[in-house]
Amino acid sequence: MPQGDARRLPPRAYCADGAWPEALMTDHHGARVAQAMAARLKAALDGKGWSVAQLSRISGVARYTIAKAIAGEAWPDLLTIANLEKALDCDLWPGRDV
């Protein structure tokens, strides 16, 4: 399946005004989904009082991958999101409303 330019830039590159993850985003649905997912991930970590390292151990997802998702530096894949959701016992995927 061709990807074109869809993943050439990281999600945070689509910030129109402000800093990730609170920034106003351009009209790039995927980047807005990544932004909402990063915000939910950070809130879930804070809510549980866990560090990225703790979540990594529990989820089996590399610390680097989690940190890059939170920072908007990577496009997390479906398996990564599923493993994080299971470990955190919460939904990270924001749906179509973003």
KOLKOL-87657 format. One record per residue: x negated, y negated, z of N, C-alpha, C in turn; chain; residue in three letters. Coordinates in nm, 2 decimals, padded with zeros to 4 digits. Each point is the difference from the previous one (the first is absolute). Last residue first. Layout:
X, Y, Z, X, Y, Z, X, Y, Z, A, Ala
...
This chain:
01.16, -01.38, 01.62, -00.11, -00.09, 00.01, -00.02, -00.08, -00.13, A, Val
00.32, 00.37, 00.10, 00.05, -00.13, 00.04, -00.12, -00.11, 00.00, A, Asp
00.01, 00.50, -00.09, 00.01, -00.09, -00.11, 00.03, -00.14, 00.03, A, Arg
-00.27, 00.35, 00.34, 00.12, 00.01, -00.09, 00.00, -00.11, -00.11, A, Gly
-00.34, 00.10, 00.37, 00.11, -00.10, 00.02, 00.12, 00.01, -00.09, A, Pro
-00.37, 00.35, 00.25, 00.04, -00.04, -00.13, 00.12, -00.10, 00.01, A, Trp
-00.18, 00.22, 00.38, -00.09, -00.11, -00.04, 00.05, -00.06, -00.14, A, Leu
00.22, 00.29, 00.45, 00.00, -00.02, -00.14, -00.09, -00.12, -00.03, A, Asp
-00.07, 00.34, 00.43, 00.08, -00.11, -00.05, -00.01, -00.01, -00.15, A, Cys
-00.27, 00.28, 00.33, 00.15, 00.03, 00.02, 00.08, -00.13, -00.04, A, Asp
-00.49, 00.09, -00.03, 00.05, -00.11, 00.07, 00.15, 00.02, 00.04, A, Leu
-00.24, 00.33, -00.26, -00.08, -00.02, 00.12, 00.07, -00.11, 00.09, A, Ala
00.19, 00.09, -00.42, 00.02, 00.11, 00.09, -00.07, -00.02, 00.13, A, Lys
-00.06, -00.32, -00.34, 00.14, -00.01, 00.05, 00.02, 00.12, 00.10, A, Glu
-00.41, -00.01, -00.23, 00.01, -00.11, 00.10, 00.14, -00.01, 00.06, A, Leu
-00.06, 00.31, -00.35, -00.08, 00.04, 00.11, 00.00, -00.10, 00.11, A, Asn
00.20, -00.11, -00.41, 00.08, 00.11, 00.07, -00.08, 00.04, 00.12, A, Ala
-00.21, -00.31, -00.28, 00.11, -00.06, 00.07, 00.08, 00.10, 00.08, A, Ile
-00.35, 00.17, -00.27, -00.05, -00.09, 00.11, 00.11, -00.06, 00.08, A, Thr
00.11, 00.23, -00.39, -00.03, 00.09, 00.10, -00.06, -00.07, 00.13, A, Leu
00.11, -00.26, -00.39, 00.12, 00.06, 00.07, -00.04, 00.09, 00.11, A, Leu
-00.36, -00.38, -00.13, 00.08, 00.10, -00.07, 00.11, 00.06, 00.08, A, Asp
-00.25, -00.51, 00.02, 00.01, 00.14, 00.06, 00.09, 00.09, -00.08, A, Pro
-00.31, -00.42, -00.14, 00.14, 00.04, -00.03, 00.01, 00.14, 00.07, A, Trp
-00.34, -00.42, 00.15, 00.02, 00.13, -00.07, 00.14, 00.03, -00.02, A, Ala
-00.17, -00.38, 00.25, -00.12, 00.02, -00.10, 00.02, 00.13, -00.08, A, Glu
00.26, -00.23, 00.38, 00.04, -00.02, -00.13, -00.11, 00.02, -00.11, A, Gly
00.00, 00.07, 00.50, -00.06, -00.12, -00.05, 00.05, -00.03, -00.14, A, Ala
00.15, 00.40, 00.21, 00.04, -00.11, 00.09, -00.05, -00.14, -00.06, A, Ile
-00.15, 00.40, -00.21, 00.15, -00.02, -00.02, 00.05, -00.12, 00.08, A, Ala
-00.45, 00.13, 00.06, 00.02, -00.06, -00.13, 00.15, -00.02, -00.03, A, Lys
-00.12, 00.23, 00.39, -00.04, -00.14, 00.01, 00.02, -00.07, -00.13, A, Ala
00.09, 00.46, 00.01, 00.10, -00.07, 00.08, -00.04, -00.15, 00.01, A, Ile
-00.31, 00.28, -00.21, 00.12, -00.01, -00.08, 00.11, -00.08, 00.07, A, Thr
-00.40, 00.10, 00.23, -00.03, -00.09, -00.11, 00.13, -00.03, -00.09, A, Tyr
00.00, 00.34, 00.34, 00.01, -00.14, 00.06, -00.02, -00.10, -00.11, A, Arg
00.20, 00.48, -00.13, -00.13, -00.06, 00.03, 00.02, -00.15, 00.05, A, Ala
00.36, 00.40, 00.07, -00.03, -00.10, -00.11, -00.13, -00.07, 00.05, A, Val
00.24, 00.33, 00.26, -00.09, 00.06, -00.10, -00.03, -00.09, -00.11, A, Gly
00.28, -00.07, 00.42, 00.06, 00.01, -00.13, -00.09, 00.08, -00.10, A, Ser
-00.14, -00.10, 00.45, 00.13, 00.07, 00.01, 00.06, 00.03, -00.14, A, Ile
-00.42, -00.23, 00.04, -00.01, 00.13, 00.06, 00.13, 00.07, 00.00, A, Arg
00.00, -00.45, -00.14, -00.08, 00.09, -00.09, -00.01, 00.14, 00.05, A, Ser
00.19, -00.33, 00.27, 00.09, 00.04, -00.10, -00.07, 00.09, -00.10, A, Leu
-00.27, -00.18, 00.33, 00.09, 00.09, 00.06, 00.10, 00.05, -00.11, A, Gln
-00.30, -00.33, -00.13, -00.07, 00.12, 00.03, 00.09, 00.11, 00.05, A, Ala
00.16, -00.45, -00.05, -00.01, 00.07, -00.13, -00.07, 00.14, 00.02, A, Val
00.24, -00.16, 00.43, -00.11, -00.06, -00.08, 00.01, 00.07, -00.14, A, Ser
00.42, -00.06, 00.37, -00.11, 00.08, -00.06, -00.09, -00.08, -00.08, A, Trp
00.43, -00.10, 00.25, -00.13, -00.03, 00.07, -00.11, 00.08, -00.05, A, Gly
00.47, -00.03, -00.15, -00.04, 00.12, 00.07, -00.13, -00.03, 00.08, A, Lys
00.19, -00.35, -00.26, 00.10, 00.05, 00.09, -00.04, 00.12, 00.08, A, Gly
-00.29, -00.18, -00.33, 00.01, -00.08, 00.11, 00.10, 00.05, 00.10, A, Asp
-00.02, 00.22, -00.41, -00.13, 00.02, 00.08, 00.01, -00.08, 00.13, A, Leu
00.34, -00.07, -00.30, 00.02, 00.14, 00.06, -00.13, 00.03, 00.09, A, Ala
00.00, -00.40, -00.26, 00.10, -00.01, 00.11, 00.01, 00.13, 00.07, A, Ala
-00.26, 00.00, -00.39, -00.07, -00.08, 00.11, 00.09, -00.01, 00.12, A, Lys
00.18, 00.20, -00.38, -00.10, 00.08, 00.05, -00.07, -00.07, 00.12, A, Leu
00.32, -00.24, -00.25, 00.06, 00.11, 00.09, -00.10, 00.09, 00.06, A, Arg
-00.16, -00.33, -00.30, 00.06, -00.06, 00.12, 00.06, 00.10, 00.09, A, Ala
-00.15, 00.15, -00.41, -00.12, -00.04, 00.08, 00.05, -00.06, 00.13, A, Ala
00.32, 00.10, -00.33, -00.05, 00.12, 00.06, -00.11, -00.03, 00.10, A, Met
00.17, -00.35, -00.26, 00.09, 00.04, 00.10, -00.04, 00.12, 00.07, A, Ala
-00.27, -00.14, -00.36, 00.00, -00.10, 00.11, 00.09, 00.04, 00.11, A, Gln
00.01, 00.26, -00.39, -00.13, 00.02, 00.08, -00.01, -00.10, 00.11, A, Ala
00.36, -00.06, -00.29, 00.02, 00.12, 00.07, -00.12, 00.03, 00.09, A, Val
-00.04, -00.36, -00.29, 00.10, -00.03, 00.11, 00.03, 00.12, 00.08, A, Arg
-00.26, 00.06, -00.38, -00.08, -00.08, 00.10, 00.09, -00.03, 00.11, A, Ala
00.20, 00.20, -00.37, -00.09, 00.10, 00.07, -00.08, -00.07, 00.11, A, Gly
00.29, -00.27, -00.28, 00.07, 00.09, 00.09, -00.09, 00.09, 00.08, A, His
-00.08, -00.48, -00.21, -00.06, 00.13, -00.02, 00.06, 00.10, 00.10, A, His
00.02, -00.52, -00.08, 00.10, 00.09, -00.04, -00.05, 00.13, -00.04, A, Asp
-00.26, -00.30, 00.37, 00.04, -00.02, -00.14, 00.11, 00.10, -00.03, A, Thr
-00.07, -00.15, 00.51, -00.06, 00.08, -00.10, 00.05, -00.04, -00.14, A, Met
-00.10, -00.21, 00.52, 00.10, 00.00, -00.10, -00.06, 00.07, -00.12, A, Leu
-00.21, 00.11, 00.48, 00.01, -00.09, -00.11, 00.13, 00.01, -00.08, A, Ala
-00.19, 00.25, 00.40, 00.12, -00.09, 00.01, 00.02, -00.09, -00.12, A, Glu
-00.36, 00.33, 00.12, 00.11, 00.06, -00.07, 00.13, -00.09, 00.01, A, Pro
-00.40, -00.19, -00.17, 00.05, 00.13, 00.02, 00.01, 00.03, 00.15, A, Trp
00.00, -00.51, -00.16, -00.09, 00.11, 00.02, 00.08, 00.13, 00.02, A, Ala
00.15, -00.47, -00.29, -00.03, 00.05, 00.13, -00.09, 00.12, 00.00, A, Gly
00.27, -00.09, -00.43, -00.03, -00.11, 00.09, -00.01, 00.06, 00.14, A, Asp
00.02, 00.28, -00.38, 00.02, -00.13, -00.07, -00.04, -00.11, 00.09, A, Ala
-00.15, 00.54, -00.04, 00.05, -00.10, 00.09, 00.01, -00.14, -00.08, A, Cys
-00.17, 00.44, -00.16, 00.12, -00.06, -00.05, 00.07, -00.09, 00.10, A, Tyr
-00.40, 00.25, 00.08, -00.03, -00.09, -00.10, 00.12, -00.06, -00.06, A, Ala
00.01, 00.35, 00.33, -00.02, -00.14, 00.06, -00.03, -00.10, -00.11, A, Arg
00.04, 00.47, -00.11, 00.12, -00.06, 00.03, -00.01, -00.15, 00.05, A, Pro
-00.39, 00.19, -00.32, 00.06, 00.05, 00.13, 00.13, -00.08, 00.03, A, Pro
-00.17, 00.09, -00.51, -00.03, -00.09, 00.11, 00.07, 00.06, 00.13, A, Leu
00.03, 00.25, -00.39, -00.13, -00.06, -00.03, -00.04, -00.09, 00.12, A, Arg
00.41, 00.27, -00.09, -00.08, 00.02, 00.11, -00.14, -00.06, -00.01, A, Arg
00.34, -00.06, -00.34, 00.08, 00.01, 00.12, -00.09, 00.02, 00.12, A, Ala
-00.08, -00.05, -00.50, -00.06, -00.08, 00.10, 00.06, 00.01, 00.14, A, Asp
00.05, 00.41, -00.32, -00.03, -00.13, -00.05, -00.07, -00.08, 00.11, A, Gly
00.16, 00.47, -00.02, 00.02, -00.09, 00.11, -00.02, -00.14, -00.04, A, Gln
00.16, 00.51, -00.23, -00.08, -00.12, 00.00, 00.03, -00.10, 00.11, A, Pro
00.05, 00.55, -00.01, 00.08, -00.12, 00.00, -00.09, -00.12, 00.00, A, Met
